[in-house]
Amino acid sequence: MTTPTLCPACGARNDCALADPRTVDQACWCYSVTIDPVVLQALPDELRNKACLCPRCARVDQQLRGAEPT
């Protein structure tokens, strides 16, 4: 069984704003990045489209760091 707040690839918190009732009305971190389709295709079928990946597994850490204000 997949938990919406946990990354299906590693089990860490995925920080998905939409999966958290307290932040469901806010834009999620994933809206500001581009996730390579190859990363999503690498997930086993049973894990796809069940919960969001965490930034590390989505391989977007660098993009998120570049989007942070200085």
C-alpha positions in Angstrom: 0.0 0.0 0.0 1.3 3.4 -0.9 1.1 6.4 1.4 0.4 9.8 -0.4 2.9 11.7 1.7 5.8 9.2 1.2 8.0 8.7 -1.9 7.1 5.4 -3.5 10.7 4.9 -4.5 12.6 5.4 -1.2 9.9 5.8 1.5 11.1 9.3 2.6 8.7 12.2 2.9 7.9 13.6 -0.5 6.9 17.1 0.8 3.9 17.0 -1.6 1.7 20.1 -0.8 -1.3 18.4 -2.4 -1.1 15.3 -0.2 -1.1 17.4 3.1 -4.5 18.8 4.0 -2.8 21.8 5.7 -1.1 22.8 2.4 -3.5 21.4 -0.2 -4.3 25.0 -1.4 -0.6 25.8 -2.1 1.5 25.1 -5.1 3.7 22.0 -4.7 7.4 22.1 -5.2 7.1 19.9 -8.3 5.3 22.8 -10.1 8.6 24.7 -10.3 10.7 21.9 -11.8 11.0 19.6 -14.8 11.1 15.9 -14.0 12.8 13.8 -16.6 10.2 11.3 -18.0 12.9 8.6 -17.9 12.9 8.9 -14.1 9.1 8.2 -14.0 9.4 5.4 -16.5 12.0 3.7 -14.3 9.4 3.2 -11.5 7.8 -0.2 -11.4 4.2 -0.1 -12.8 2.7 -0.8 -9.4 4.3 2.4 -7.9 3.6 4.7 -10.8 0.8 7.4 -10.3 0.3 6.3 -6.7 2.3 9.0 -4.8 4.7 11.8 -5.6 8.5 11.2 -5.7 10.6 13.1 -3.2 12.9 15.7 -4.8 16.0 13.4 -4.4 14.4 10.5 -6.3 12.9 12.9 -8.9 16.5 14.1 -9.4 15.5 17.7 -9.1 17.5 18.8 -6.1 19.7 21.0 -8.2 16.7 22.7 -9.8 15.1 23.4 -6.4 18.4 24.9 -5.1 18.6 27.1 -8.1 15.0 28.3 -7.5 15.6 29.3 -3.9 15.9 33.0 -3.2 19.4 34.1 -2.1 
